[in-house]
Amino acid sequence: MNAEFASQLLGWKVVRNGNLMPNTADSDNEASKIIAATVLDKLAVPRGIPTGVTDPKSGRPLERAVALSLRQELPHLDHGRQWHVHDAPVPISSFVQYSHLKEVDRLVRTNAELRITLGRDYLIKPDVVVSLPGRTENELPFLHAAVSCKWTIRSDRVQNIRHENNQMIRHRRERLPHLVSVTAEPLPSRLVAIARGTGEVDAVYHIAYGALATAVTELGASGKIQAAQVDAWDECVALGRVRPFPELAQTIARW
């Protein structure tokens, strides 16, 4: 129920006072630190030494790990399709459903009134993209999945995910791609903030889902975290919007 790469990315980092803290934890939130530390214990990540990603804020280690996992898994799950996984930012206008945005952008760049009216926030470059070949040799590839990788979830990042996905929903022609997010966020109350969405995100895939589920249950039973965090996790599970990362490739391959 955890990503194979979870224990390589998640670990301990040195903070300003010289102490170690989980590299997914919010230093200003005690529940975040306690849950993140327990998740590391469940993943058998040793305490007392710096491990995992030392600078997770860049997001690139998570993006590369997600892309590599999908690149390896998708051909095994469906070898009949020609999967292409991009881990470098690719504009959605490179794909058949959004190719018309190239002309829109050309017009916007030459017309000040259009820039004011339309803006340019439709020029989205998802963190990880899964595409399939076009129907003919001359047709652009088909955007099958757009994966937003967020090391942690903060209120601004939730809004960014929703805004970009709404743009892709609004501007697409033909079938909508899978719109999903991958995260390592340890705090259920932040995960539920995106799980409660109204359809902008198909699902959020957690790279340490199994470890997090066990950690929240144990910490809640011992009274080390507030019941509100347990309730938030239960809501995430009940909504079915926060799921184990290993299910991502299976979902992309089956639909």
Secondary structure, 3 states (H helix, E strand, C coil): CECCCHHHHCCEEECCCCCEEECCCCCCCHHHHHHHHHHHHHCCCCCCCCCCCCCHHHCHHHHHHHHHHHHHHHHHHCCCCCCEEECCCCCHHHCHHHCCHHHHHHHHHCCHHHHHHHCCCCCCCCCEEEEECCCCCCCCCEEEEEEEEECCCCHHHHHHHHHHHHHHHHHCCCCCCEEEEEECCCCHHHHHHHHCCCCCCCEEEECEHHHHHHHHHHHHHCCCCCHHHHHHHHHHHHHCCEEECHHHHHHHHHC
